[in-house]
Amino acid sequence: MAYIRTITPDEASGELKRYYDAAVKRAGRVYNIVRLQSLNPRALAASVNLYQTLMLGPASLPRATREMLATVVSRELHCFY
């Protein structure tokens, strides 16, 4: 299995700590999909912004439909996340 070094919430500082704190506030914990980007906080911020824009922003599809489509595609691609 591949290994990617990550920064744990206890090790985080500065900008990364702020993103981790926001993740805990939003979801109750820091999920691995967020930790995978911990070595590059700017990429993490862009990724979170993209997700929030796609899933929470105005769109012609309701959020539930967008979430369902993301789940179906992830399942079809055998993607854990």
Biopython code that builds the backbone (N, CA, C, O; Angstrom):
import numpy as np
from Bio.PDB.StructureBuilder import StructureBuilder

atoms = [
    (1, "MET", "N", (0.846, -1.176, 0.000)),
    (1, "MET", "CA", (0.000, 0.000, 0.000)),
    (1, "MET", "C", (0.894, 1.243, 0.000)),
    (1, "MET", "O", (1.941, 1.273, 0.648)),
    (2, "ALA", "N", (0.467, 2.246, -0.727)),
    (2, "ALA", "CA", (1.215, 3.494, -0.808)),
    (2, "ALA", "C", (1.178, 4.230, 0.527)),
    (2, "ALA", "O", (0.234, 4.094, 1.305)),
    (3, "TYR", "N", (2.203, 4.997, 0.769)),
    (3, "TYR", "CA", (2.268, 5.792, 1.988)),
    (3, "TYR", "C", (2.520, 7.242, 1.618)),
    (3, "TYR", "O", (3.424, 7.547, 0.840)),
    (4, "ILE", "N", (1.736, 8.110, 2.165)),
    (4, "ILE", "CA", (1.908, 9.544, 1.969)),
    (4, "ILE", "C", (2.076, 10.172, 3.340)),
    (4, "ILE", "O", (1.211, 10.038, 4.206)),
    (5, "ARG", "N", (3.184, 10.850, 3.531)),
    (5, "ARG", "CA", (3.418, 11.529, 4.808)),
    (5, "ARG", "C", (2.407, 12.664, 4.955)),
    (5, "ARG", "O", (2.163, 13.428, 4.021)),
    (6, "THR", "N", (1.837, 12.754, 6.131)),
    (6, "THR", "CA", (0.891, 13.830, 6.422)),
    (6, "THR", "C", (1.271, 14.488, 7.739)),
    (6, "THR", "O", (2.071, 13.957, 8.510)),
    (7, "ILE", "N", (0.695, 15.629, 7.978)),
    (7, "ILE", "CA", (0.877, 16.349, 9.227)),
    (7, "ILE", "C", (-0.381, 16.130, 10.063)),
    (7, "ILE", "O", (-1.488, 16.444, 9.626)),
    (8, "THR", "N", (-0.204, 15.598, 11.252)),
    (8, "THR", "CA", (-1.348, 15.331, 12.117)),
    (8, "THR", "C", (-1.897, 16.640, 12.688)),
    (8, "THR", "O", (-1.198, 17.654, 12.699)),
    (9, "PRO", "N", (-3.126, 16.621, 13.154)),
    (9, "PRO", "CA", (-3.679, 17.833, 13.767)),
    (9, "PRO", "C", (-2.841, 18.330, 14.951)),
    (9, "PRO", "O", (-2.738, 19.538, 15.167)),
    (10, "ASP", "N", (-2.245, 17.418, 15.711)),
    (10, "ASP", "CA", (-1.406, 17.826, 16.845)),
    (10, "ASP", "C", (-0.112, 18.509, 16.403)),
    (10, "ASP", "O", (0.440, 19.328, 17.138)),
    (11, "GLU", "N", (0.369, 18.179, 15.216)),
    (11, "GLU", "CA", (1.612, 18.759, 14.691)),
    (11, "GLU", "C", (1.388, 20.046, 13.904)),
    (11, "GLU", "O", (2.334, 20.794, 13.659)),
    (12, "ALA", "N", (0.163, 20.305, 13.513)),
    (12, "ALA", "CA", (-0.141, 21.434, 12.633)),
    (12, "ALA", "C", (0.107, 22.770, 13.323)),
    (12, "ALA", "O", (-0.074, 22.922, 14.531)),
    (13, "SER", "N", (0.525, 23.722, 12.508)),
    (13, "SER", "CA", (0.708, 25.088, 13.006)),
    (13, "SER", "C", (0.371, 26.061, 11.882)),
    (13, "SER", "O", (0.228, 25.670, 10.723)),
    (14, "GLY", "N", (0.249, 27.321, 12.243)),
    (14, "GLY", "CA", (0.017, 28.378, 11.267)),
    (14, "GLY", "C", (-1.218, 28.161, 10.417)),
    (14, "GLY", "O", (-2.294, 27.833, 10.917)),
    (15, "GLU", "N", (-1.035, 28.354, 9.115)),
    (15, "GLU", "CA", (-2.143, 28.263, 8.160)),
    (15, "GLU", "C", (-2.799, 26.881, 8.182)),
    (15, "GLU", "O", (-4.024, 26.775, 8.135)),
    (16, "LEU", "N", (-1.990, 25.831, 8.252)),
    (16, "LEU", "CA", (-2.546, 24.476, 8.272)),
    (16, "LEU", "C", (-3.392, 24.253, 9.516)),
    (16, "LEU", "O", (-4.453, 23.634, 9.440)),
    (17, "LYS", "N", (-2.939, 24.746, 10.651)),
    (17, "LYS", "CA", (-3.717, 24.603, 11.883)),
    (17, "LYS", "C", (-5.070, 25.296, 11.746)),
    (17, "LYS", "O", (-6.076, 24.778, 12.230)),
    (18, "ARG", "N", (-5.109, 26.448, 11.100)),
    (18, "ARG", "CA", (-6.382, 27.148, 10.886)),
    (18, "ARG", "C", (-7.320, 26.312, 10.009)),
    (18, "ARG", "O", (-8.520, 26.247, 10.275)),
    (19, "TYR", "N", (-6.780, 25.676, 8.968)),
    (19, "TYR", "CA", (-7.611, 24.817, 8.113)),
    (19, "TYR", "C", (-8.102, 23.599, 8.879)),
    (19, "TYR", "O", (-9.258, 23.198, 8.740)),
    (20, "TYR", "N", (-7.228, 23.009, 9.688)),
    (20, "TYR", "CA", (-7.634, 21.855, 10.487)),
    (20, "TYR", "C", (-8.702, 22.257, 11.503)),
    (20, "TYR", "O", (-9.684, 21.536, 11.685)),
    (21, "ASP", "N", (-8.523, 23.388, 12.158)),
    (21, "ASP", "CA", (-9.522, 23.852, 13.126)),
    (21, "ASP", "C", (-10.872, 24.067, 12.442)),
    (21, "ASP", "O", (-11.918, 23.741, 13.003)),
    (22, "ALA", "N", (-10.843, 24.620, 11.222)),
    (22, "ALA", "CA", (-12.086, 24.827, 10.465)),
    (22, "ALA", "C", (-12.720, 23.480, 10.102)),
    (22, "ALA", "O", (-13.942, 23.341, 10.127)),
    (23, "ALA", "N", (-11.890, 22.496, 9.767)),
    (23, "ALA", "CA", (-12.405, 21.157, 9.439)),
    (23, "ALA", "C", (-13.091, 20.537, 10.649)),
    (23, "ALA", "O", (-14.157, 19.936, 10.521)),
    (24, "VAL", "N", (-12.484, 20.681, 11.817)),
    (24, "VAL", "CA", (-13.086, 20.138, 13.046)),
    (24, "VAL", "C", (-14.405, 20.839, 13.334)),
    (24, "VAL", "O", (-15.385, 20.197, 13.712)),
    (25, "LYS", "N", (-14.430, 22.151, 13.156)),
    (25, "LYS", "CA", (-15.663, 22.910, 13.394)),
    (25, "LYS", "C", (-16.757, 22.484, 12.409)),
    (25, "LYS", "O", (-17.927, 22.379, 12.777)),
    (26, "ARG", "N", (-16.365, 22.243, 11.162)),
    (26, "ARG", "CA", (-17.318, 21.893, 10.108)),
    (26, "ARG", "C", (-17.784, 20.438, 10.201)),
    (26, "ARG", "O", (-18.969, 20.150, 10.033)),
    (27, "ALA", "N", (-16.839, 19.515, 10.470)),
    (27, "ALA", "CA", (-17.159, 18.087, 10.358)),
    (27, "ALA", "C", (-16.910, 17.288, 11.635)),
    (27, "ALA", "O", (-17.176, 16.087, 11.681)),
    (28, "GLY", "N", (-16.399, 17.956, 12.673)),
    (28, "GLY", "CA", (-16.158, 17.257, 13.931)),
    (28, "GLY", "C", (-14.818, 16.552, 14.009)),
    (28, "GLY", "O", (-14.460, 16.026, 15.063)),
    (29, "ARG", "N", (-14.062, 16.532, 12.907)),
    (29, "ARG", "CA", (-12.741, 15.909, 12.876)),
    (29, "ARG", "C", (-12.020, 16.299, 11.595)),
    (29, "ARG", "O", (-12.605, 16.925, 10.711)),
    (30, "VAL", "N", (-10.755, 15.931, 11.500)),
    (30, "VAL", "CA", (-9.985, 16.159, 10.279)),
    (30, "VAL", "C", (-9.932, 14.827, 9.522)),
    (30, "VAL", "O", (-9.228, 13.903, 9.929)),
    (31, "TYR", "N", (-10.667, 14.741, 8.439)),
    (31, "TYR", "CA", (-10.704, 13.509, 7.654)),
    (31, "TYR", "C", (-9.406, 13.319, 6.874)),
    (31, "TYR", "O", (-8.703, 14.282, 6.571)),
    (32, "ASN", "N", (-9.103, 12.066, 6.555)),
    (32, "ASN", "CA", (-7.865, 11.746, 5.846)),
    (32, "ASN", "C", (-7.746, 12.454, 4.508)),
    (32, "ASN", "O", (-6.640, 12.809, 4.100)),
    (33, "ILE", "N", (-8.852, 12.667, 3.818)),
    (33, "ILE", "CA", (-8.801, 13.356, 2.529)),
    (33, "ILE", "C", (-8.244, 14.767, 2.701)),
    (33, "ILE", "O", (-7.609, 15.299, 1.791)),
    (34, "VAL", "N", (-8.478, 15.368, 3.851)),
    (34, "VAL", "CA", (-7.919, 16.687, 4.160)),
    (34, "VAL", "C", (-6.457, 16.541, 4.555)),
    (34, "VAL", "O", (-5.613, 17.316, 4.104)),
    (35, "ARG", "N", (-6.149, 15.560, 5.390)),
    (35, "ARG", "CA", (-4.765, 15.347, 5.838)),
    (35, "ARG", "C", (-3.825, 15.007, 4.686)),
    (35, "ARG", "O", (-2.636, 15.322, 4.745)),
    (36, "LEU", "N", (-4.343, 14.368, 3.641)),
    (36, "LEU", "CA", (-3.495, 14.025, 2.499)),
    (36, "LEU", "C", (-2.897, 15.262, 1.834)),
    (36, "LEU", "O", (-1.872, 15.171, 1.160)),
    (37, "GLN", "N", (-3.528, 16.400, 2.021)),
    (37, "GLN", "CA", (-3.060, 17.640, 1.409)),
    (37, "GLN", "C", (-2.310, 18.534, 2.394)),
    (37, "GLN", "O", (-2.031, 19.696, 2.100)),
    (38, "SER", "N", (-1.987, 17.986, 3.559)),
    (38, "SER", "CA", (-1.427, 18.796, 4.642)),
    (38, "SER", "C", (-0.053, 19.371, 4.345)),
    (38, "SER", "O", (0.326, 20.375, 4.948)),
    (39, "LEU", "N", (0.699, 18.776, 3.445)),
    (39, "LEU", "CA", (2.030, 19.300, 3.133)),
    (39, "LEU", "C", (1.972, 20.546, 2.258)),
    (39, "LEU", "O", (2.978, 21.232, 2.077)),
    (40, "ASN", "N", (0.797, 20.836, 1.719)),
    (40, "ASN", "CA", (0.630, 22.012, 0.865)),
    (40, "ASN", "C", (-0.672, 22.718, 1.232)),
    (40, "ASN", "O", (-1.694, 22.515, 0.576)),
    (41, "PRO", "N", (-0.641, 23.549, 2.281)),
    (41, "PRO", "CA", (-1.868, 24.214, 2.741)),
    (41, "PRO", "C", (-2.578, 25.032, 1.668)),
    (41, "PRO", "O", (-3.803, 25.144, 1.691)),
    (42, "ARG", "N", (-1.825, 25.608, 0.725)),
    (42, "ARG", "CA", (-2.474, 26.382, -0.343)),
    (42, "ARG", "C", (-3.293, 25.464, -1.245)),
    (42, "ARG", "O", (-4.394, 25.827, -1.658)),
    (43, "ALA", "N", (-2.770, 24.283, -1.553)),
    (43, "ALA", "CA", (-3.530, 23.317, -2.347)),
    (43, "ALA", "C", (-4.741, 22.839, -1.562)),
    (43, "ALA", "O", (-5.815, 22.652, -2.133)),
    (44, "LEU", "N", (-4.581, 22.639, -0.259)),
    (44, "LEU", "CA", (-5.691, 22.243, 0.600)),
    (44, "LEU", "C", (-6.788, 23.298, 0.559)),
    (44, "LEU", "O", (-7.966, 22.967, 0.427)),
    (45, "ALA", "N", (-6.410, 24.556, 0.670)),
    (45, "ALA", "CA", (-7.397, 25.643, 0.638)),
    (45, "ALA", "C", (-8.128, 25.663, -0.698)),
    (45, "ALA", "O", (-9.346, 25.840, -0.728)),
    (46, "ALA", "N", (-7.413, 25.485, -1.798)),
    (46, "ALA", "CA", (-8.039, 25.478, -3.121)),
    (46, "ALA", "C", (-8.993, 24.292, -3.255)),
    (46, "ALA", "O", (-10.075, 24.423, -3.827)),
    (47, "SER", "N", (-8.592, 23.149, -2.733)),
    (47, "SER", "CA", (-9.431, 21.954, -2.800)),
    (47, "SER", "C", (-10.725, 22.130, -2.002)),
    (47, "SER", "O", (-11.809, 21.795, -2.479)),
    (48, "VAL", "N", (-10.600, 22.654, -0.799)),
    (48, "VAL", "CA", (-11.787, 22.899, 0.039)),
    (48, "VAL", "C", (-12.694, 23.930, -0.630)),
    (48, "VAL", "O", (-13.915, 23.779, -0.633)),
    (49, "ASN", "N", (-12.098, 24.967, -1.190)),
    (49, "ASN", "CA", (-12.881, 26.000, -1.869)),
    (49, "ASN", "C", (-13.631, 25.418, -3.068)),
    (49, "ASN", "O", (-14.801, 25.736, -3.284)),
    (50, "LEU", "N", (-12.957, 24.565, -3.850)),
    (50, "LEU", "CA", (-13.611, 23.927, -4.994)),
    (50, "LEU", "C", (-14.788, 23.072, -4.528)),
    (50, "LEU", "O", (-15.884, 23.160, -5.081)),
    (51, "TYR", "N", (-14.555, 22.247, -3.511)),
    (51, "TYR", "CA", (-15.620, 21.391, -2.989)),
    (51, "TYR", "C", (-16.815, 22.237, -2.519)),
    (51, "TYR", "O", (-17.962, 21.947, -2.858)),
    (52, "GLN", "N", (-16.532, 23.274, -1.742)),
    (52, "GLN", "CA", (-17.624, 24.101, -1.215)),
    (52, "GLN", "C", (-18.374, 24.820, -2.332)),
    (52, "GLN", "O", (-19.593, 24.975, -2.262)),
    (53, "THR", "N", (-17.656, 25.255, -3.354)),
    (53, "THR", "CA", (-18.307, 25.909, -4.490)),
    (53, "THR", "C", (-19.210, 24.939, -5.227)),
    (53, "THR", "O", (-20.342, 25.276, -5.574)),
    (54, "LEU", "N", (-18.705, 23.724, -5.468)),
    (54, "LEU", "CA", (-19.497, 22.736, -6.204)),
    (54, "LEU", "C", (-20.681, 22.204, -5.410)),
    (54, "LEU", "O", (-21.767, 22.022, -5.959)),
    (55, "MET", "N", (-20.476, 21.953, -4.125)),
    (55, "MET", "CA", (-21.517, 21.299, -3.337)),
    (55, "MET", "C", (-22.437, 22.263, -2.604)),
    (55, "MET", "O", (-23.601, 21.943, -2.364)),
    (56, "LEU", "N", (-21.937, 23.428, -2.248)),
    (56, "LEU", "CA", (-22.740, 24.347, -1.440)),
    (56, "LEU", "C", (-23.195, 25.582, -2.199)),
    (56, "LEU", "O", (-24.112, 26.281, -1.767)),
    (57, "GLY", "N", (-22.550, 25.853, -3.339)),
    (57, "GLY", "CA", (-22.870, 27.054, -4.100)),
    (57, "GLY", "C", (-24.145, 26.902, -4.903)),
    (57, "GLY", "O", (-24.698, 25.806, -5.000)),
    (58, "PRO", "N", (-24.613, 27.999, -5.480)),
    (58, "PRO", "CA", (-25.815, 27.957, -6.303)),
    (58, "PRO", "C", (-25.586, 27.065, -7.521)),
    (58, "PRO", "O", (-24.514, 27.087, -8.127)),
    (59, "ALA", "N", (-26.598, 26.286, -7.868)),
    (59, "ALA", "CA", (-26.498, 25.379, -9.015)),
    (59, "ALA", "C", (-27.901, 24.973, -9.463)),
    (59, "ALA", "O", (-28.883, 25.156, -8.744)),
    (60, "SER", "N", (-27.962, 24.420, -10.663)),
    (60, "SER", "CA", (-29.266, 23.981, -11.169)),
    (60, "SER", "C", (-29.712, 22.670, -10.531)),
    (60, "SER", "O", (-30.900, 22.347, -10.558)),
    (61, "LEU", "N", (-28.780, 21.909, -9.957)),
    (61, "LEU", "CA", (-29.131, 20.671, -9.263)),
    (61, "LEU", "C", (-29.169, 20.900, -7.756)),
    (61, "LEU", "O", (-28.331, 21.628, -7.224)),
    (62, "PRO", "N", (-30.123, 20.294, -7.064)),
    (62, "PRO", "CA", (-30.144, 20.406, -5.606)),
    (62, "PRO", "C", (-28.900, 19.740, -4.998)),
    (62, "PRO", "O", (-28.294, 18.860, -5.608)),
    (63, "ARG", "N", (-28.540, 20.169, -3.805)),
    (63, "ARG", "CA", (-27.353, 19.625, -3.153)),
    (63, "ARG", "C", (-27.451, 18.107, -2.993)),
    (63, "ARG", "O", (-26.466, 17.403, -3.218)),
    (64, "ALA", "N", (-28.592, 17.602, -2.617)),
    (64, "ALA", "CA", (-28.747, 16.156, -2.422)),
    (64, "ALA", "C", (-28.417, 15.398, -3.711)),
    (64, "ALA", "O", (-27.804, 14.332, -3.662)),
    (65, "THR", "N", (-28.816, 15.935, -4.844)),
    (65, "THR", "CA", (-28.518, 15.293, -6.121)),
    (65, "THR", "C", (-27.026, 15.343, -6.417)),
    (65, "THR", "O", (-26.453, 14.365, -6.899)),
    (66, "ARG", "N", (-26.398, 16.470, -6.133)),
    (66, "ARG", "CA", (-24.947, 16.592, -6.340)),
    (66, "ARG", "C", (-24.192, 15.604, -5.461)),
    (66, "ARG", "O", (-23.238, 14.973, -5.917)),
    (67, "GLU", "N", (-24.609, 15.464, -4.209)),
    (67, "GLU", "CA", (-23.976, 14.512, -3.293)),
    (67, "GLU", "C", (-24.173, 13.078, -3.789)),
    (67, "GLU", "O", (-23.252, 12.263, -3.741)),
    (68, "MET", "N", (-25.381, 12.782, -4.265)),
    (68, "MET", "CA", (-25.654, 11.438, -4.779)),
    (68, "MET", "C", (-24.791, 11.131, -5.992)),
    (68, "MET", "O", (-24.248, 10.032, -6.101)),
    (69, "LEU", "N", (-24.658, 12.077, -6.897)),
    (69, "LEU", "CA", (-23.818, 11.878, -8.075)),
    (69, "LEU", "C", (-22.356, 11.656, -7.679)),
    (69, "LEU", "O", (-21.689, 10.787, -8.242)),
    (70, "ALA", "N", (-21.863, 12.418, -6.732)),
    (70, "ALA", "CA", (-20.485, 12.246, -6.262)),
    (70, "ALA", "C", (-20.303, 10.862, -5.644)),
    (70, "ALA", "O", (-19.272, 10.221, -5.851)),
    (71, "THR", "N", (-21.283, 10.405, -4.898)),
    (71, "THR", "CA", (-21.217, 9.082, -4.270)),
    (71, "THR", "C", (-21.223, 7.979, -5.316)),
    (71, "THR", "O", (-20.429, 7.042, -5.231)),
    (72, "VAL", "N", (-22.097, 8.075, -6.291)),
    (72, "VAL", "CA", (-22.190, 7.056, -7.341)),
    (72, "VAL", "C", (-20.886, 6.999, -8.153)),
    (72, "VAL", "O", (-20.379, 5.914, -8.436)),
    (73, "VAL", "N", (-20.358, 8.143, -8.518)),
    (73, "VAL", "CA", (-19.106, 8.171, -9.289)),
    (73, "VAL", "C", (-17.965, 7.591, -8.459)),
    (73, "VAL", "O", (-17.175, 6.799, -8.972)),
    (74, "SER", "N", (-17.866, 7.967, -7.193)),
    (74, "SER", "CA", (-16.817, 7.424, -6.330)),
    (74, "SER", "C", (-16.930, 5.915, -6.210)),
    (74, "SER", "O", (-15.926, 5.205, -6.269)),
    (75, "ARG", "N", (-18.135, 5.430, -6.044)),
    (75, "ARG", "CA", (-18.358, 3.981, -5.940)),
    (75, "ARG", "C", (-17.962, 3.272, -7.236)),
    (75, "ARG", "O", (-17.288, 2.242, -7.211)),
    (76, "GLU", "N", (-18.379, 3.825, -8.344)),
    (76, "GLU", "CA", (-18.060, 3.228, -9.647)),
    (76, "GLU", "C", (-16.549, 3.186, -9.882)),
    (76, "GLU", "O", (-16.043, 2.248, -10.500)),
    (77, "LEU", "N", (-15.838, 4.181, -9.399)),
    (77, "LEU", "CA", (-14.383, 4.248, -9.574)),
    (77, "LEU", "C", (-13.621, 3.548, -8.444)),
    (77, "LEU", "O", (-12.391, 3.588, -8.394)),
    (78, "HIS", "N", (-14.371, 2.907, -7.537)),
    (78, "HIS", "CA", (-13.764, 2.218, -6.384)),
    (78, "HIS", "C", (-12.919, 3.172, -5.546)),
    (78, "HIS", "O", (-11.843, 2.812, -5.069)),
    (79, "CYS", "N", (-13.415, 4.381, -5.375)),
    (79, "CYS", "CA", (-12.712, 5.420, -4.615)),
    (79, "CYS", "C", (-13.257, 5.434, -3.185)),
    (79, "CYS", "O", (-14.454, 5.630, -2.972)),
    (80, "PHE", "N", (-12.388, 5.227, -2.227)),
    (80, "PHE", "CA", (-12.790, 5.215, -0.819)),
    (80, "PHE", "C", (-13.408, 6.553, -0.415)),
    (80, "PHE", "O", (-14.342, 6.581, 0.387)),
    (81, "TYR", "N", (-12.905, 7.652, -0.954)),
    (81, "TYR", "CA", (-13.384, 8.969, -0.553)),
    (81, "TYR", "C", (-14.560, 9.383, -1.400)),
    (81, "TYR", "O", (-15.105, 10.470, -1.211)),
]
sb = StructureBuilder()
sb.init_structure("model")
sb.init_model(0)
sb.init_chain("A")
sb.init_seg("    ")
for serial, (resi, resn, name, xyz) in enumerate(atoms, 1):
    if name == "N":
        sb.init_residue(resn, " ", resi, " ")
    sb.init_atom(name, np.array(xyz, "f"), 0.0, 1.0, " ", f" {name:<3s}", serial, name[0])
structure = sb.get_structure()
